Amino acid sequence: MAMEYRWDGRDGELIRFDRKRDIHEGYNWKQHKWEECPEAFDASVGIYDGFLRKITEQEAEEIIKNK
């Protein structure tokens, strides 16, 4: 599994995860960096299905750039 990105435009939640490499991160808008995030783990196992939209890495970069 490659890195997957999810976005919730209403709450401004941007996360990414890769279960194979045990990476579960959320974007910290105040510090402008990715950091460990329990919600990203929850999303990786399907808890937030229906709430988060799957996006590409390029879309995630655009969201970060435009916020």
N, C-alpha and C positions, 0 to 999 in steps of 0.2 A: 504494500500500500504506500502510495506517495503522500506527500503533504496535502491535506485537504483544508480548505478555507470555508468559513461560514460567516454570514452577516445578518444582523438584525437591525435594519435601518431605523425602526421605531425607537429602540433603546440604545442604539449606537454601539452595540456589542459586536466586535470583530474578533474572531478566534481562528486558530489554526491547530491542526493536530496530525500526528503520524504515529499510529499505534505500534508499528513495527519498531520504530526508533524511540518509543516512549516519550514523545514530545507532545505536550498539551499546553498551549500558550494562548494568552489573550493580549490584545494590544492595549497598552497603557497610554491613554490620550494625553495625560498630563506630562509624563516623562518621555513620550514619543519613542517607545520601545516595546518589543515583545517580552512578556514575562510569564512565568509559570501561572497557570490558571485552572482551578478545579472545575469551572464550568466547561472548559475545553475538553476535559476528560469526560464529563457527563455527556457532552455532545458527541464525542467519539463512540460512545456506546449506545447512542440513539435516544437518550432521555429528552432532548430538545427537538426531536423530529417534528416538523411542521411549524416551528417557531423561527428557525434559522434557515436562511437561503444559502444553498451551496453556490460558491463563486470561484473564479479562477484566481491565481496568484496576481495576475495583471489587474484584475478588478479590485483586489484588496489594496494593491499599490495605489491605484487611482483614488480609492476611498480615503486612504491615509493622506495622500497629497492634497485632496480637496477639502479636508476637514479643518 
